[in-house]
């Protein structure tokens, strides 16, 4: 039996199991950098487990966002976003015969970047500082992400005795169409918390960033 036939049988088996133990989910497939969850792509049944055998022995662990999706895999791609019972996930990896690897999200972020100042466009180096909120232009809006404590990235600047060091975090988010995440961009959480991106690496699973939390 060829691989496409095997993949089809596996997808049918996952779909049948999800119809019994899963819940209704909405699938999104972003095509632009703004509002990735504005228009549903499909509706399906899905169940999520941190156990790839789907024993459902326990919930997802705190700050361990990686889970597996039990669902129909006929039309699923890395970067798709799923909402199910108040939770949001993005698909990080799909492979033949295997359940998709998903990231459980805990934030919705906007990505902004410092743009050239109008008066200094012709002057090399005529850019605002990364801390100037008034000169930040949006690159992407409304993207689900996972933010958790991590090694983070230090924010350059003078240190003073007794100063509190900025918190270090890491962020996982799906690849954003038309946007390349780069150092010195900002990530702003829906609750108003701002982070400076100190490093970013894109790959087949999405984008992984080092963040430094801004204190003011």
N, C-alpha and C positions, 0 to 999 in steps of 0.2 A: 504494500500500500504506500502511496506517495505522501510526501509531507503535507501538501494542501488538504488532502482527504483526512489525514490524522488531525490536523489543526481544526478542521470543521467539526469532527467528532468530539474533540476536546471542548470546543466552544459550546457545542450543544449540551454536553454534560454539565459544564459550569453553569450554563443558563438554566438548566432544569433544577440544579441544586439551589441556585439563587432564588428561583421562583418559590421554593419551599421555605427557605430560612432567611431570605433577604427582605429588604424594605425598598420602597419606591425611591429611585434616584434620578436626578437630572444630569445629563451629560452636556458639557459645553466644549466647543472646539474654537478657541480664539483665533481670529484672523487679523486683528488690529491691536494696537498698544493701549487703547482706551476701552474700559468697561468690558472685560473679557467674559463676564457672566450675564451680559445683557440679553442674549438670544439663545435659548436652548437649542442644542444640536439633536438630542435624542432623549428619550425617557426609557429607563430600564429598571430591572431589579438588581440589587447588589447587597452584599454582606461583606464586612471588613473584619480582619483578624490579624493579630500580630504573630499568629502561628500559621505557617504556610501549609500545614496539614488541616487547617480549619477545624481544630478541636474546640475552639471558642472557650478555652479554659480560663481566660482572664481578659481584662480590658487592655487597651493600648497603654503603655507605660508613660509616665510623666517625662516630657522632654525627649522621648524616643519616638519620633514621628513616623517611623516606617511600618507600614502595614500592607497586607495583601488583600486584593479585591476578588471576591467570588462573584462573577458576572459573565454575561455573554461577551466573548472577546472577538466577535465577528468584525466589528468596526470600532476598534479602540487603538489609540495612538499615544505615544509619550507626549505630554503637554496638555492632554485633555484634562478638564476639570470636572469633578463630580461633587454634587451636593446631595446629602442623604441624612434625613432626620436631624437637621440642624447642624450637621458637620460638613466641612468642606475639605476635599482632597484634590491633589493633582497627581496624575499618573506620571511616574518617573521612568518606568521601564516596562516594555512588553517584549516577550520572547515566545517562540512557539511552544505549545503544550504547557505553559506555566501561567499561573495567575499573575496579573499585573502587579508590579510594585508601586505603591502609592505613598504619598507624603501627606500626613494629617496636618492641616494648617491651623494656625492659631491667631493669624493676623491678616489684615487687608492693607496693602501698602500702595503708596504713590511713589514713583521714582522721578526725581528732578535732577537737573544739572545746571551748573553755572554757565551762563551765556555771556558773550562779549557785550560790554557796555556800548550803547549806541554812539557815544561821543568818542570812543576809542577803538572803533571797529578797524580802522586802518592802521592802528598803532600796535605792533607786535607786543604781546603781553598785556593788552588792554582788557583784562578780565576781572570781574569782581572776585573777592575772596570767597572761599567755600563756606564761610560763616554768614554771608550776607543773604538773608532770606529773601530780600526784595529782588535779588537778581537771579533767583532760581526759577527755571522754566520747566514745566512738566514734560516728562518723556513718556510716562506710562501711568495709568490711573486704575485703581480698583483691583489690584492683583492679589490673589490669595498667596500667603507665604507662611512658612514656619520660621519663627525667630526663637532662639534659645540661647542660654548662656554658653559662651565658648571662648576660644582664644582671643577673638576680636582683633581690633586694629587700633593702635594708639593714634591720638590726634596730635599733630605737631603743635608746639607752643611752649611758652615759658612755664616752668613749674615753680611753685612757691611752697615754703614750709607749711605743712598742714593741709595742703590741697588734696581734695578727694579725686582719685583717679577715675577717669571715665570707665563705665562698665564695658566689658568686652562681650560681644555676641556674634553668633553666626546665623545666617539666613539662607533658607532654601526656597527657591521659587521656580516655576516653569519658565522655559525659554519664552521671551516676549517678542512677538513678530516685529521686525524692523528696529529693534533696540538692542544695543550691545552695552551691557552693564560694565562700567569702568570705575576705577578708583576716583574718589573725590565727588562722585555723585551722592545724592541723598536718598534715603528711604524714610518716608514719613508714615507712621502707623495711623490707623483710624482714630486712635485715642489721642493723637497729637504728639506722641513721642517721636523724636527725630534722631536718625542715625546717619553718620558719615560712613560711606563705603570705603574701606581701606584696601580691599582686594577682592577680586571676583574671578571665578573660573567657570566657564561654560563647558558643558559636555553633553553626552547623550541622555543624561538624567535630568537636565535642567541647568540651573545656575546656583552655585554655592558662593556666598559672600561672607567676608569678614566685616564686622560692623563695630564702630565705636559710638556709644550713646552720647548724644550731645546733652550737656547739663544746663544750658540756657537757651 
